[in-house]
Amino acid sequence: MTYHGSKIFSFLSQSIGLPLDQLNFLISQISAIIIGLLFRYYLKPCPQNTLKRHLVAFLIGILLGNFCYGDQMWHLFLQGFVCYLALLFCPRKYVHLVTFVFSMGYLSSMHIYRLLYDYGNYTLDISGQMMVATQKLTSLAFAYYDGMRKPQDLNDDQKQQSIKECPHIIEFLGYIFNFQGIIVGPLCYYQDYIDFITGNNILTKQKKTDDGGESSKIVQPDVTFVLIKKLVYTVLIAIIFFKVTLVYPLSSNLLPEILEKGIFYRFVYYYVSASSQRVKYYLAWVLADAVNNASGLGFNGYDENGNAKWDLVSNVRILKVEMGQSMKEVFDNWNIQTQLWFRRIAYDRLPTGKTLGVFVLSAFWHGFYPGYYLTFVLCAFLVYAGRGMRRKIRPFFLNNRILKFFYDILSWIFTIFVLNYSAASFDLMDMERAFKFYNSWYWCVHIAVLVIVLILPGGSTKKKKVVQDEKKE
C-alpha cells in the first residue's frame, strides 16, 4: 500500500534509513509535545479559554493528522459526521446501537480493504486511528444513551460517564480530532476530555486550601518531572526496540536453524523474541502518554503522599505486564483504555457470556487476520482456566510462605510463556505460519488449557451470589 502521508521529509528518511511513515509519526508526536506545553501555558483552563482550547486542539489535530495520514483523513471525517448526525436525529434509545453498528461496520470495511490490498504490511495508515475513533464515537453514544436512563438502572461508573445533552459540534470536533490523540490515541473518554478542557478535573481533584476548604482557583499541577520521566522511558524503550525487537523478529522462531535447537535454547530464544515484540506497543503508548501529559491531559488527582497522578489516560503498566502471575493480571495492565472500553461497552451490558463477548468484540475491532482469532479464542479459554486455577488450586499454597513463593515464581514463568505463546498467532497474522509455530510446540498450551477447563469446571465460571433473607418469627 502506498503511504498517504506527507512526503516533505523523504530526503531525511532516506538519509537516516528510517521508513517515512515512522519518521512522520515521530515528528508528529514530538511536535505534539511542544505544542502541548505551549497549549498548557498560553491557554490555561478557564471559562474565557474554553472555546479557544476546543478550537486549537481540533485545528492542530487536523494539521497533524493530515501530515501523517494525508487524504485518508476523509474517512475520519465521514465516520464522525454520520455518528454526529445519529446523535442529533436518531431516537435516543437507539442511538448507541446505530452508532456502534455503523462505526464498527466502517472500521471493518477498512480492515478488509487493508487485508485485501496490503496483507501483512505495517505501513502507517488511517485504520489504526479509526480504531481509536470508533472507541470514542461508541463510548460517547453509549454515554449519551445512559443519560436518558433511570439512575437506578446504571452502575456508578455509568452514572459518572453519562451525558445529559448532545455535545455541541465544537465540543464533538475537539473530542474526536484533538492533537493529543489524533496520531495514536489512546482512548480518552468524553467526560474526561471536557473536564480537561474546562479545568473541572483540576477543581474536583486538587488539594485543599490551608483552612481545609475547596479552592475555586484552577492551579495546574506541575508536569515537568512526569514528562521528563516518560520521555526518558521512551528513549530507553526505543533503544530496546532497535537493538532487540528489530534484530529478533518473532518469525525467526520458524527458521530451521532455530527449530533444530534444544528445548531450553528455543525457550530462551522465544522469550527474548516474543517479549520484545511488546516493546513496539510500549514505545507508542508511553510516548503518547507524554504527549497527553504535556498539555495537562491525564491528571488524575493526588496520591496519599500529595504527589500528582498522571495516569488517567495511560495505556500500559509495563512492570505489571512483564511480572504478571496470571493472564487476568496481564490483561488488566495491557492496553488499559481499550480494556476499559470493552468493559463499558460489552462486559457491563451483556446479560450472559460476558468474557466470550469481550473477546469476540476485541477480535472484530482488531481486524480480520486469521491469526487474531486464534489468539483471542485461546485467550478466552486462558481466562476461564486461570479463574479455575485461582479458585481451586491456589488456596492450597497460601498457608505456607515457601510454597507460596515457589507457586508465585512458577505462576510468573507459566504466565509469560503462555502470554508469548498465545500472542504468536496475533503477531504472525496468517494461519499457515501460526499453525507451523504451534506445531513446533506440540500445541502444549492449548492442550493444557483444555484439560484445566474440563477438570475444574466449577472454577472456570463465575458463580452467582444468592442472597436469602431469613424472616424472623
C-alpha angles and dihedrals in degrees: 000000000000114000109245099197129099117304095197093108097044090116091056092046091055094045096052097034096237117135112254095239091054092045091051090048091053094046091049094051094046089048090049091054092052092045090047092056091049090045091053094047102042101030103044116181108269135123095265091052100046096095092042091052091052093048096045093047090050099044096045089046090056091050094050091043092052090048092055103032105023116191091357087081089085088076090063091047093050094046092048094044094054092046092050090051087053090054090051103042111014117098104266095233089061101035095097092052094046092048093046094050094045096043095046090043093052091045091049091053089055091049091050092048091052090045091055100040106025105028114182095354122134098203110143110256139155096270092082093054090044088059089059092042090052089054091050095047096046095044089049092050093048091048089050090050091049088054090071096045126096113268091235089060093057131076120229094265093050091049091053094047098040119117120213099192134036111262118254113252091250091053090047094051092046091051097048100038105029114144093236093068106019095100106042107346127190107212116269116188120240097242091048090050093049091048089052092051094048096037092239090128088063096043093053096044107031124111123278121260121256091268091051095254133124119272120226092197119093108230112183112222116238113266100185100099097043092046093051090046093052093045090052089050089050092054092048092048090048090055091053090047094055096037100042115009095052093040097051109037117185092243089065088076087074094057114115093234090057096043090053092059125097122274095255093052091047091049093053093042091050092047091055097042096042097041091049090058088071089060093077089059092045089052094052095043099045091048090048089051089054090051092053094045093049090066094041097259112134101042108146106178128266133305125232090276094055095254118141115250117219102183104101093112099020110135104198142027100206101193093047090052094048094043097039117138096200137028089245090058090049093049092047091058101036123085086351099184092050091049088052090050091052090052096047096043102036119003098051092044106041113095093211141358090043099160095044090046091055093052092048090052090046092053094049092045092052095048142252108293106134091231091063092062093048088055098046096045090051091046091054090056091044090058091050092047093046091051089054092049093051093049102038108026109025097062090066090064100045099081095061121059094207094048091046091051093054091043090054092049093049090045091054094048092047093046094051092047092048091046092053092042095051093044093052095085089047092056095039089047100188125085098233096057092040091054091047090053094048090046089056089058094041092240087280098159094045090053094044093049093048091051092049093049090050098046096040102043094144092056099044097067129056115251120225115236113239115204117196121191114213115212117224115231 
